[in-house]
Amino acid sequence: MSEKNTITVERLSDGRVVQVMPDGSKHLLQDKTDWEQLRAMTESEIEAAAVADLDNPPLTDEELKKLRRVPDLKEIRQKLHMTQEQFAMKFHVPLGTLRDWEQGAKYPDTATRSYLRVIEKAPHIVMQALDG
């Protein structure tokens, strides 16, 4: 695929999608979704439409079981009774990055998600390891 027929898009934090132009400017892409029609669909119509989509069929129960939940950073932090600043300092995470993750502006990479799972399961061991 050449650069001629490739466009760059970005999803904004509010859910809107913009095209990023070569000069860096951004143009809002028109939403062509018929939201009234979608809201009027029954559960069986939704399921039938999903099954009919050969490019993106629904996951089977077996496939769903293999998926791992992305750790909820805010939930983990609140269970530890920590502010964003305290969590960032204690677990050596840049404060701006932590805020971006909590606000959904950015998402942790695979290694970081694993780190967050360890913090979620054994926070005191992680703290001890980092302090030592």
C-alpha positions in Angstrom: 0.0 0.0 0.0 1.4 3.4 -1.0 1.2 6.6 0.9 -1.0 7.9 -1.8 -3.9 5.7 -0.8 -3.3 5.8 3.0 -4.9 8.2 5.3 -4.0 8.8 9.0 -6.8 9.0 11.5 -6.9 9.7 15.2 -9.6 9.1 17.7 -10.0 12.0 20.1 -10.7 11.5 23.8 -14.3 12.4 23.2 -14.8 9.6 20.7 -14.7 11.7 17.5 -12.5 10.7 14.7 -10.3 13.1 12.8 -8.1 12.7 9.7 -4.5 13.9 10.3 -3.4 15.9 7.2 0.2 15.9 5.9 0.7 19.4 7.4 -0.4 18.1 10.9 -3.8 19.8 10.8 -6.9 17.7 11.7 -10.2 17.5 10.0 -13.2 16.0 11.6 -14.5 12.9 9.7 -18.2 12.9 9.0 -20.2 10.3 11.0 -22.3 8.4 8.5 -23.8 6.0 11.1 -27.6 5.8 11.2 -27.9 5.9 15.0 -31.7 5.8 14.9 -31.7 2.6 13.0 -29.1 1.1 15.3 -31.0 2.1 18.4 -34.2 0.5 17.0 -32.5 -2.9 16.4 -33.6 -5.8 18.6 -31.0 -8.1 20.3 -31.7 -10.8 17.7 -31.2 -8.4 14.8 -27.9 -7.2 16.4 -26.7 -10.8 16.8 -27.8 -11.7 13.2 -25.9 -8.7 11.8 -22.8 -9.6 13.8 -22.8 -13.2 12.6 -23.3 -12.1 9.0 -20.1 -9.9 9.2 -17.5 -12.3 7.8 -14.7 -9.8 8.4 -15.4 -9.6 12.1 -17.5 -12.4 13.5 -18.5 -12.5 17.2 -16.1 -14.3 19.4 -16.9 -17.8 20.5 -17.2 -18.7 24.2 -13.8 -20.4 24.0 -12.2 -17.3 22.5 -13.8 -15.1 25.1 -12.4 -17.3 27.9 -8.9 -16.7 26.5 -9.1 -12.9 26.7 -7.6 -11.1 29.6 -9.1 -8.0 31.1 -7.0 -4.8 30.9 -6.3 -3.8 34.5 -8.3 -0.8 35.7 -5.6 1.5 37.0 -7.9 3.8 38.8 -9.6 0.9 40.6 -6.2 -0.5 41.6 -5.0 2.9 42.8 -8.2 3.5 44.8 -8.0 0.1 46.4 -4.6 1.0 47.6 -6.0 4.4 49.0 -3.4 6.3 46.9 -3.6 9.6 45.0 -2.3 9.7 41.5 0.8 11.4 42.8 1.4 8.7 45.5 0.8 5.8 43.1 3.1 7.4 40.4 5.9 7.9 42.9 5.6 4.5 44.7 5.4 2.5 41.5 7.8 4.6 39.4 5.2 5.6 36.8 5.4 9.1 35.2 2.4 11.1 36.6 1.4 12.4 33.2 1.4 8.9 31.8 -0.7 7.6 34.7 -3.2 10.4 34.1 -3.4 9.6 30.4 -4.1 6.0 31.2 -6.8 6.8 33.7 -8.5 9.3 31.3 -8.3 6.8 28.4 -6.2 9.2 26.3 -3.5 6.5 26.1 -3.4 2.8 26.9 -0.6 0.9 28.6 1.4 -1.5 26.4 1.5 -5.2 27.0 4.5 -5.1 29.4 2.9 -2.4 31.5 -0.4 -4.2 31.6 1.5 -7.2 33.1 3.2 -4.9 35.6 -0.3 -3.5 36.6 -1.6 -7.0 37.1 1.3 -7.8 39.4 0.6 -4.5 41.3 -3.1 -5.5 41.5 -2.3 -9.0 42.9 0.7 -8.2 45.1 1.1 -4.5 45.6 3.2 -4.8 48.8 5.7 -7.2 47.2 6.1 -4.8 44.3 6.6 -1.9 46.7 9.1 -3.9 48.7 11.0 -4.8 45.6 11.1 -1.2 44.3 12.2 0.1 47.7 14.9 -2.4 48.2 
